[in-house]
């Protein structure tokens, strides 16, 4: 093991004061909720869980604890901090009752369907605390959607006699958590289903959820690399570097990295139209402008846009070489303008490098808190709720905790040709302070080579939490 | 500026005890030197500088200092720590005489030829201390080789009345430093020429030069990324990742990263035959085996092997997509073996990300020491010498300093069709302890997914220097 693996394994994350004594957390009821749109359809799809109240954690006296048995699963792509959600959940449960047990489902949601699980012990966890990756129990992209899959999941949960099931995932996985919560209640199963907001893309955020975990580490890892390349480019004065980042069309990662490094070109992911895309459907389905744009693309890129989707019907944006497309387009434009100088370009794609590294100090504390909140919500028999940790611009001790009914974040959207309840994805707000600041600065940053070099993620040397949270989040506080 | 930029700018590098008082350094003469091979030719090419003695720094009483005027230049690709060589040189000169001045040549060796320079001041330096990049004065790949270029360089040095010229560069640039030293003496110019060993490739090393600067930072930066990808791969169990690294055919970087991350595939750079490669010459020039190998390559890779060379006649290895070649070859082999499983592969190339980042603690101290040694050698009127800092496995305070006659590292080699004196490149020693350990371990590392995750470079939190130096160097001590 590396030195950092050892040091981080022994690190004790900070905890919000409210979570310092698990025996004193009580949830108070706040306003009743609805959903973002399409209330009638969504209420009809979630007859047992729709319209519940937001709950807010406070100090009070809690009843004596009975031992709980809780399952946990990773769903979808890696995001740094996942192991800390598990260790926070484990510690939170054990602090209430040392006889509580935590069951990990292996390889993602298929582990629930197939009943593949292990009991997570203190010894097993010890080498995964504050480490990156999801490898303690693995992850997967199987979506629980057929009747058989729902029934199999119920059977697993009943066989294991679980009091709760914690699903760590992105927007689609949390939608799935809400569907599972509704299904369990409908089948008179008392197992609570709790979601934890995970995704490096940052598109699972709203007025209650400041940011999904993993975003901070990914953005800081990419920013380190971008800053290094900027410094290299400024020294060599030889190449133009085109960088594509993971993070999908929401572009939060791109904006965060642009603010962190003052890089002045921004790659807007080519947002292909959702639904069924085939070469034949292009002419009919796309607007005239979009069809024109599509036709102007090199053959190679057209094909990349049409290749197979992931199980959620999403284009695999990371496989589209937009960075090379942009270089080709710039070359074409320079030729059209009879440019006489030299234009040498190098392309980079940063994606997998940022999903599984050691979680940043922010993600370390943030995920550990989410795990504790999940434990408290399960014990309170909340179901169809997502964990929420707020007040992030203040020191960790002052962070607040809530539980949000997942249905409140939903609207109806067309997915794979039919109308489905989904959690609305948050795109970058072009009217927001963060983007406006970038927009106002980028010309002068570019002209003056006014770069900023964040350097590698540091785990030592104290800083205020306000300096640790993502820059885009600092603009929102 | 980022937080790390500010904190690092204020950092004071550690210094070997021998450099703590510049007024007490005296160099003692050690053995006379020869060269690695071809003594007769090299002695004839360097009549004034061949066969000088190694000098070793010790404590003594030094004469009163006269103010010096010294020039400094970066030659070739970036390597982290370059700015610290300059700040070490600056501080070393000023400590002897506050009236000494340091002149930076702009944009590499062409700055010497064209007489483009600036005086480096304490204020200018303040924001570059312990930072990455070469952007204070820039770098370039122009090689001083024609009679006119030598004469122009002499004119510049005489016009500026320089007492010394410090050339920070790799093997070819240090060969150039030796040629310039000889030329200046031949023209009765007293300007000392001193080389500093720089290259991330690590191929400028031998029994006296433990390692070139920049190697450590580059290897640690790449290792961070590789470790992150390993953890991602282990969690996702979906892709095989093929990583190509900068570092040329010497492969020191690859071995260092393999040891740091326990990655088990090793990309041997395709070492194309030196000299003039054209499609026509292939059949005649290559051995039967090499020609067969060349013929088996995809057309695309054949072309990449034949594209233009850098000014030193080197194949631009980083432009050859060996990582994609390997993926294609593995697919072919699996097909031949009627493999029934799935094989999805992703390729990565890490190069520019590691050349200009914040120097590691090791490179920070190491470069600062080299700068001081350069100042002391110039004052001692040594010329055609390279700076040398040793005893690196011990605490910084115990590091030793030497000056090495550059000619001692030379032999004759064919370059661009004619016999030239060059510094011999050090390739990975396949009989050395480091490679043998890797070789003995890689099968079990691969079978057991026994990865190691180094994580991002840390600047805080004390460690022994023995834990900071490159792993391959630890094997040699």
Interface residues (C-beta under 8 A of the other chain):
Chain A: X1 X2 X3 X4 X5 X7 X8 X74 X77 X78 X107 X131 X132 X133 X134 X135 X138 X139 X221 X224 X225 X227 X228 X229 X231 X232 X233 X234 X235 X236 X237 X239 X241 X260 X346 X348 X352 X353 X354 X355 X356 X357 X358 X452 X453 X454 X455 X456 X457 X458 X459 X460 X461 X463 X467
Chain B: X1 X2 X3 X4 X5 X7 X8 X74 X77 X78 X107 X131 X132 X133 X134 X135 X138 X139 X221 X224 X225 X227 X228 X229 X231 X232 X233 X234 X235 X236 X237 X239 X241 X260 X346 X348 X352 X353 X354 X355 X356 X357 X358 X452 X453 X454 X455 X456 X457 X458 X459 X460 X461 X463 X467
